Amino acid sequence: MRFFLFAIRRLAASVPTLLIVLAGLFMLLQFAPGDTVDALMAQMGGGDSAMMDQLRKYYGLDATATVQLVRYLTRLVQLDLGFSAIYGKPVIDVILERLPATLLLMASSLSFAFAGGLVLGVLAARRVNQWPDRVAVDIVWHLALPTATLGLIFLATYLRIMRASMLEVMTLDFVRTARAKGLAKAAVLRRHVLRNALLPMVTLVGLQAGTMLGGSVVVESVFALPGLGRLAYEAVVQRDLNTLLGIVFVSALLVICVNFLVDILYARLDPRIAN
């Protein structure tokens, strides 16, 4: 029951954040020049003012920003993300078409970076100041810069965090006690060091979930992947407000879910957190 209440508190605390993000972005976009109708007219090669006024009324863009925001939040409560004028279909359909590519990119990059950083960090910590330590930290860190790929950037970060965490945990009293009892090095590493050293790594996953989503915009644009990142870029260029807000909403939900899972895993690794 205590663990269940902990999970409920974490989820409830995310709701105000989600509303603030959506409302803030909505109001910020109101100050940007142009709107969806302007983008539509540009695609059509122009149009008269009467047609533009009629389209703005049809899409609800003739109302004040406050009214538009209230309408959007009201639809959002009903899980209605609105209609994309640019793509000619509901926003939820547009997002669901692109979401799998982004999820696959994030999952593969995160798995590669986390597993690689974990293994190389343990190796570097166990061979501190020897050649595996120097080669892993130096080469992988610099390899991230020229390659500029999502996985290698996070791999370098996780490697350094895991190495530092391992070195810190290995100096604690309970580790020295385990060694004094005659436990094998592998047993000490697995049962005592690794579990505690993983806490900063798990925390970092939650903190960088949003960064990874932001990085997907660049990666998907460079490699022409039809994901949310590229869709967000297209929505900004074409002033498709509903689609952009839908992407932000889904992205915020993804970040909240990742952080929620991180909190749950953190509480499992360290039961004191759930108290």
TORKOL-4160 file (C-alpha; in steps of 0.2 Angstrom, whole numbers, padded with zeros to 4 digits, m for minus):
275
<pt num="1" X="0000" Y="0000" Z="0000"/>
<pt num="2" X="0014" Y="0012" Z="0004"/>
<pt num="3" X="0022" Y="0009" Z="m0013"/>
<pt num="4" X="0005" Y="0011" Z="m0021"/>
<pt num="5" X="0002" Y="0028" Z="m0013"/>
<pt num="6" X="0020" Y="0033" Z="m0018"/>
<pt num="7" X="0016" Y="0030" Z="m0036"/>
<pt num="8" X="m0001" Y="0039" Z="m0035"/>
<pt num="9" X="0008" Y="0054" Z="m0028"/>
<pt num="10" X="0021" Y="0054" Z="m0042"/>
<pt num="11" X="0007" Y="0054" Z="m0055"/>
<pt num="12" X="m0003" Y="0067" Z="m0047"/>
<pt num="13" X="0012" Y="0079" Z="m0046"/>
<pt num="14" X="0014" Y="0077" Z="m0065"/>
<pt num="15" X="m0003" Y="0084" Z="m0070"/>
<pt num="16" X="0000" Y="0103" Z="m0065"/>
<pt num="17" X="0017" Y="0102" Z="m0075"/>
<pt num="18" X="0008" Y="0095" Z="m0090"/>
<pt num="19" X="m0005" Y="0109" Z="m0090"/>
<pt num="20" X="0008" Y="0123" Z="m0087"/>
<pt num="21" X="0018" Y="0116" Z="m0102"/>
<pt num="22" X="0003" Y="0116" Z="m0113"/>
<pt num="23" X="m0004" Y="0133" Z="m0108"/>
<pt num="24" X="0013" Y="0141" Z="m0109"/>
<pt num="25" X="0017" Y="0135" Z="m0126"/>
<pt num="26" X="m0001" Y="0139" Z="m0132"/>
<pt num="27" X="0001" Y="0157" Z="m0126"/>
<pt num="28" X="0019" Y="0158" Z="m0133"/>
<pt num="29" X="0013" Y="0153" Z="m0150"/>
<pt num="30" X="0000" Y="0167" Z="m0151"/>
<pt num="31" X="0015" Y="0179" Z="m0152"/>
<pt num="32" X="0022" Y="0171" Z="m0167"/>
<pt num="33" X="0018" Y="0179" Z="m0184"/>
<pt num="34" X="0006" Y="0170" Z="m0195"/>
<pt num="35" X="m0006" Y="0156" Z="m0192"/>
<pt num="36" X="m0012" Y="0140" Z="m0200"/>
<pt num="37" X="m0023" Y="0149" Z="m0212"/>
<pt num="38" X="m0008" Y="0159" Z="m0218"/>
<pt num="39" X="0001" Y="0143" Z="m0221"/>
<pt num="40" X="m0013" Y="0135" Z="m0230"/>
<pt num="41" X="m0015" Y="0150" Z="m0242"/>
<pt num="42" X="0004" Y="0149" Z="m0245"/>
<pt num="43" X="0002" Y="0131" Z="m0250"/>
<pt num="44" X="m0013" Y="0136" Z="m0261"/>
<pt num="45" X="m0004" Y="0150" Z="m0269"/>
<pt num="46" X="m0014" Y="0164" Z="m0261"/>
<pt num="47" X="m0032" Y="0168" Z="m0258"/>
<pt num="48" X="m0043" Y="0183" Z="m0254"/>
<pt num="49" X="m0046" Y="0190" Z="m0237"/>
<pt num="50" X="m0065" Y="0184" Z="m0237"/>
<pt num="51" X="m0059" Y="0166" Z="m0239"/>
<pt num="52" X="m0046" Y="0168" Z="m0225"/>
<pt num="53" X="m0058" Y="0175" Z="m0213"/>
<pt num="54" X="m0070" Y="0161" Z="m0217"/>
<pt num="55" X="m0056" Y="0148" Z="m0214"/>
<pt num="56" X="m0051" Y="0157" Z="m0198"/>
<pt num="57" X="m0069" Y="0156" Z="m0192"/>
<pt num="58" X="m0070" Y="0138" Z="m0197"/>
<pt num="59" X="m0055" Y="0133" Z="m0187"/>
<pt num="60" X="m0059" Y="0144" Z="m0172"/>
<pt num="61" X="m0044" Y="0155" Z="m0175"/>
<pt num="62" X="m0055" Y="0171" Z="m0175"/>
<pt num="63" X="m0058" Y="0170" Z="m0156"/>
<pt num="64" X="m0046" Y="0177" Z="m0143"/>
<pt num="65" X="m0031" Y="0168" Z="m0137"/>
<pt num="66" X="m0040" Y="0164" Z="m0120"/>
<pt num="67" X="m0055" Y="0157" Z="m0128"/>
<pt num="68" X="m0045" Y="0146" Z="m0140"/>
<pt num="69" X="m0035" Y="0140" Z="m0125"/>
<pt num="70" X="m0051" Y="0136" Z="m0115"/>
<pt num="71" X="m0058" Y="0127" Z="m0130"/>
<pt num="72" X="m0042" Y="0117" Z="m0132"/>
<pt num="73" X="m0041" Y="0111" Z="m0114"/>
<pt num="74" X="m0059" Y="0106" Z="m0114"/>
<pt num="75" X="m0056" Y="0095" Z="m0129"/>
<pt num="76" X="m0040" Y="0089" Z="m0122"/>
<pt num="77" X="m0050" Y="0082" Z="m0106"/>
<pt num="78" X="m0060" Y="0072" Z="m0119"/>
<pt num="79" X="m0044" Y="0066" Z="m0127"/>
<pt num="80" X="m0048" Y="0076" Z="m0142"/>
<pt num="81" X="m0031" Y="0084" Z="m0149"/>
<pt num="82" X="m0041" Y="0093" Z="m0163"/>
<pt num="83" X="m0040" Y="0093" Z="m0182"/>
<pt num="84" X="m0024" Y="0096" Z="m0192"/>
<pt num="85" X="m0028" Y="0108" Z="m0206"/>
<pt num="86" X="m0012" Y="0105" Z="m0215"/>
<pt num="87" X="m0013" Y="0086" Z="m0215"/>
<pt num="88" X="m0032" Y="0085" Z="m0217"/>
<pt num="89" X="m0035" Y="0073" Z="m0203"/>
<pt num="90" X="m0036" Y="0072" Z="m0184"/>
<pt num="91" X="m0020" Y="0076" Z="m0175"/>
<pt num="92" X="m0021" Y="0060" Z="m0165"/>
<pt num="93" X="m0020" Y="0050" Z="m0182"/>
<pt num="94" X="m0005" Y="0060" Z="m0188"/>
<pt num="95" X="0004" Y="0058" Z="m0172"/>
<pt num="96" X="0000" Y="0039" Z="m0171"/>
<pt num="97" X="0008" Y="0037" Z="m0188"/>
<pt num="98" X="0024" Y="0045" Z="m0183"/>
<pt num="99" X="0025" Y="0039" Z="m0165"/>
<pt num="100" X="0032" Y="0022" Z="m0168"/>
<pt num="101" X="0048" Y="0028" Z="m0177"/>
<pt num="102" X="0052" Y="0040" Z="m0163"/>
<pt num="103" X="0049" Y="0027" Z="m0149"/>
<pt num="104" X="0060" Y="0015" Z="m0159"/>
<pt num="105" X="0074" Y="0028" Z="m0160"/>
<pt num="106" X="0073" Y="0032" Z="m0142"/>
<pt num="107" X="0072" Y="0014" Z="m0136"/>
<pt num="108" X="0087" Y="0009" Z="m0147"/>
<pt num="109" X="0097" Y="0024" Z="m0142"/>
<pt num="110" X="0093" Y="0023" Z="m0124"/>
<pt num="111" X="0096" Y="0004" Z="m0123"/>
<pt num="112" X="0113" Y="0006" Z="m0133"/>
<pt num="113" X="0119" Y="0021" Z="m0122"/>
<pt num="114" X="0113" Y="0013" Z="m0105"/>
<pt num="115" X="0120" Y="m0004" Z="m0108"/>
<pt num="116" X="0136" Y="0002" Z="m0116"/>
<pt num="117" X="0139" Y="0015" Z="m0102"/>
<pt num="118" X="0135" Y="0002" Z="m0089"/>
<pt num="119" X="0147" Y="m0011" Z="m0095"/>
<pt num="120" X="0161" Y="0002" Z="m0100"/>
<pt num="121" X="0159" Y="0011" Z="m0084"/>
<pt num="122" X="0161" Y="m0005" Z="m0073"/>
<pt num="123" X="0176" Y="m0009" Z="m0083"/>
<pt num="124" X="0184" Y="0008" Z="m0081"/>
<pt num="125" X="0180" Y="0008" Z="m0063"/>
<pt num="126" X="0188" Y="m0009" Z="m0060"/>
<pt num="127" X="0203" Y="m0004" Z="m0070"/>
<pt num="128" X="0205" Y="0014" Z="m0063"/>
<pt num="129" X="0220" Y="0023" Z="m0070"/>
<pt num="130" X="0225" Y="0008" Z="m0081"/>
<pt num="131" X="0223" Y="0007" Z="m0100"/>
<pt num="132" X="0204" Y="0002" Z="m0101"/>
<pt num="133" X="0200" Y="0017" Z="m0090"/>
<pt num="134" X="0210" Y="0029" Z="m0100"/>
<pt num="135" X="0204" Y="0022" Z="m0117"/>
<pt num="136" X="0186" Y="0020" Z="m0113"/>
<pt num="137" X="0183" Y="0038" Z="m0105"/>
<pt num="138" X="0194" Y="0047" Z="m0117"/>
<pt num="139" X="0190" Y="0039" Z="m0134"/>
<pt num="140" X="0171" Y="0037" Z="m0131"/>
<pt num="141" X="0169" Y="0054" Z="m0125"/>
<pt num="142" X="0177" Y="0062" Z="m0140"/>
<pt num="143" X="0169" Y="0050" Z="m0152"/>
<pt num="144" X="0152" Y="0057" Z="m0147"/>
<pt num="145" X="0156" Y="0074" Z="m0153"/>
<pt num="146" X="0161" Y="0071" Z="m0171"/>
<pt num="147" X="0148" Y="0057" Z="m0174"/>
<pt num="148" X="0134" Y="0068" Z="m0166"/>
<pt num="149" X="0122" Y="0053" Z="m0165"/>
<pt num="150" X="0109" Y="0051" Z="m0151"/>
<pt num="151" X="0116" Y="0035" Z="m0144"/>
<pt num="152" X="0134" Y="0039" Z="m0144"/>
<pt num="153" X="0131" Y="0056" Z="m0135"/>
<pt num="154" X="0122" Y="0047" Z="m0121"/>
<pt num="155" X="0134" Y="0032" Z="m0120"/>
<pt num="156" X="0148" Y="0044" Z="m0116"/>
<pt num="157" X="0138" Y="0052" Z="m0102"/>
<pt num="158" X="0132" Y="0036" Z="m0095"/>
<pt num="159" X="0150" Y="0029" Z="m0095"/>
<pt num="160" X="0157" Y="0044" Z="m0085"/>
<pt num="161" X="0143" Y="0044" Z="m0073"/>
<pt num="162" X="0144" Y="0025" Z="m0070"/>
<pt num="163" X="0162" Y="0025" Z="m0068"/>
<pt num="164" X="0161" Y="0039" Z="m0055"/>
<pt num="165" X="0147" Y="0031" Z="m0046"/>
<pt num="166" X="0156" Y="0014" Z="m0045"/>
<pt num="167" X="0172" Y="0022" Z="m0038"/>
<pt num="168" X="0162" Y="0031" Z="m0025"/>
<pt num="169" X="0152" Y="0016" Z="m0019"/>
<pt num="170" X="0168" Y="0005" Z="m0019"/>
<pt num="171" X="0175" Y="0016" Z="m0005"/>
<pt num="172" X="0160" Y="0014" Z="0007"/>
<pt num="173" X="0160" Y="0005" Z="0023"/>
<pt num="174" X="0148" Y="m0009" Z="0018"/>
<pt num="175" X="0159" Y="m0014" Z="0003"/>
<pt num="176" X="0174" Y="m0015" Z="0013"/>
<pt num="177" X="0165" Y="m0026" Z="0026"/>
<pt num="178" X="0159" Y="m0037" Z="0012"/>
<pt num="179" X="0177" Y="m0039" Z="0006"/>
<pt num="180" X="0183" Y="m0042" Z="0024"/>
<pt num="181" X="0171" Y="m0057" Z="0025"/>
<pt num="182" X="0179" Y="m0065" Z="0011"/>
<pt num="183" X="0166" Y="m0063" Z="m0003"/>
<pt num="184" X="0172" Y="m0065" Z="m0021"/>
<pt num="185" X="0175" Y="m0049" Z="m0031"/>
<pt num="186" X="0161" Y="m0054" Z="m0043"/>
<pt num="187" X="0149" Y="m0056" Z="m0028"/>
<pt num="188" X="0154" Y="m0040" Z="m0020"/>
<pt num="189" X="0152" Y="m0031" Z="m0037"/>
<pt num="190" X="0135" Y="m0039" Z="m0041"/>
<pt num="191" X="0127" Y="m0039" Z="m0024"/>
<pt num="192" X="0133" Y="m0023" Z="m0016"/>
<pt num="193" X="0142" Y="m0011" Z="m0028"/>
<pt num="194" X="0132" Y="m0012" Z="m0044"/>
<pt num="195" X="0114" Y="m0010" Z="m0036"/>
<pt num="196" X="0119" Y="0006" Z="m0027"/>
<pt num="197" X="0130" Y="0013" Z="m0041"/>
<pt num="198" X="0115" Y="0011" Z="m0053"/>
<pt num="199" X="0105" Y="0025" Z="m0044"/>
<pt num="200" X="0113" Y="0040" Z="m0052"/>
<pt num="201" X="0112" Y="0031" Z="m0069"/>
<pt num="202" X="0093" Y="0028" Z="m0067"/>
<pt num="203" X="0091" Y="0046" Z="m0061"/>
<pt num="204" X="0100" Y="0052" Z="m0077"/>
<pt num="205" X="0088" Y="0042" Z="m0088"/>
<pt num="206" X="0073" Y="0052" Z="m0081"/>
<pt num="207" X="0082" Y="0069" Z="m0082"/>
<pt num="208" X="0088" Y="0066" Z="m0100"/>
<pt num="209" X="0071" Y="0059" Z="m0107"/>
<pt num="210" X="0066" Y="0077" Z="m0113"/>
<pt num="211" X="0084" Y="0080" Z="m0120"/>
<pt num="212" X="0083" Y="0064" Z="m0130"/>
<pt num="213" X="0066" Y="0069" Z="m0138"/>
<pt num="214" X="0074" Y="0086" Z="m0142"/>
<pt num="215" X="0088" Y="0077" Z="m0150"/>
<pt num="216" X="0077" Y="0066" Z="m0161"/>
<pt num="217" X="0072" Y="0082" Z="m0170"/>
<pt num="218" X="0089" Y="0084" Z="m0177"/>
<pt num="219" X="0092" Y="0065" Z="m0179"/>
<pt num="220" X="0076" Y="0062" Z="m0188"/>
<pt num="221" X="0078" Y="0077" Z="m0199"/>
<pt num="222" X="0096" Y="0072" Z="m0204"/>
<pt num="223" X="0091" Y="0054" Z="m0208"/>
<pt num="224" X="0074" Y="0057" Z="m0214"/>
<pt num="225" X="0065" Y="0047" Z="m0201"/>
<pt num="226" X="0046" Y="0049" Z="m0201"/>
<pt num="227" X="0045" Y="0052" Z="m0182"/>
<pt num="228" X="0038" Y="0065" Z="m0170"/>
<pt num="229" X="0054" Y="0075" Z="m0171"/>
<pt num="230" X="0052" Y="0078" Z="m0189"/>
<pt num="231" X="0034" Y="0081" Z="m0188"/>
<pt num="232" X="0037" Y="0094" Z="m0175"/>
<pt num="233" X="0048" Y="0103" Z="m0187"/>
<pt num="234" X="0036" Y="0102" Z="m0201"/>
<pt num="235" X="0022" Y="0108" Z="m0189"/>
<pt num="236" X="0032" Y="0124" Z="m0184"/>
<pt num="237" X="0036" Y="0128" Z="m0202"/>
<pt num="238" X="0018" Y="0126" Z="m0208"/>
<pt num="239" X="0011" Y="0135" Z="m0192"/>
<pt num="240" X="0000" Y="0119" Z="m0188"/>
<pt num="241" X="m0004" Y="0124" Z="m0171"/>
<pt num="242" X="m0015" Y="0109" Z="m0166"/>
<pt num="243" X="m0002" Y="0097" Z="m0173"/>
<pt num="244" X="0012" Y="0105" Z="m0163"/>
<pt num="245" X="0002" Y="0106" Z="m0147"/>
<pt num="246" X="m0003" Y="0087" Z="m0149"/>
<pt num="247" X="0016" Y="0083" Z="m0151"/>
<pt num="248" X="0020" Y="0093" Z="m0136"/>
<pt num="249" X="0006" Y="0084" Z="m0126"/>
<pt num="250" X="0012" Y="0067" Z="m0132"/>
<pt num="251" X="0030" Y="0071" Z="m0129"/>
<pt num="252" X="0026" Y="0078" Z="m0111"/>
<pt num="253" X="0017" Y="0062" Z="m0108"/>
<pt num="254" X="0032" Y="0051" Z="m0114"/>
<pt num="255" X="0043" Y="0061" Z="m0102"/>
<pt num="256" X="0031" Y="0059" Z="m0088"/>
<pt num="257" X="0030" Y="0041" Z="m0091"/>
<pt num="258" X="0049" Y="0039" Z="m0091"/>
<pt num="259" X="0051" Y="0049" Z="m0075"/>
<pt num="260" X="0037" Y="0039" Z="m0067"/>
<pt num="261" X="0046" Y="0022" Z="m0072"/>
<pt num="262" X="0062" Y="0029" Z="m0065"/>
<pt num="263" X="0054" Y="0034" Z="m0049"/>
<pt num="264" X="0047" Y="0016" Z="m0047"/>
<pt num="265" X="0063" Y="0008" Z="m0051"/>
<pt num="266" X="0073" Y="0020" Z="m0040"/>
<pt num="267" X="0061" Y="0015" Z="m0026"/>
<pt num="268" X="0064" Y="m0003" Z="m0029"/>
<pt num="269" X="0083" Y="m0001" Z="m0029"/>
<pt num="270" X="0082" Y="0010" Z="m0013"/>
<pt num="271" X="0066" Y="0006" Z="m0003"/>
<pt num="272" X="0069" Y="0021" Z="0008"/>
<pt num="273" X="0063" Y="0033" Z="m0006"/>
<pt num="274" X="0045" Y="0026" Z="m0005"/>
<pt num="275" X="0044" Y="0031" Z="0014"/>
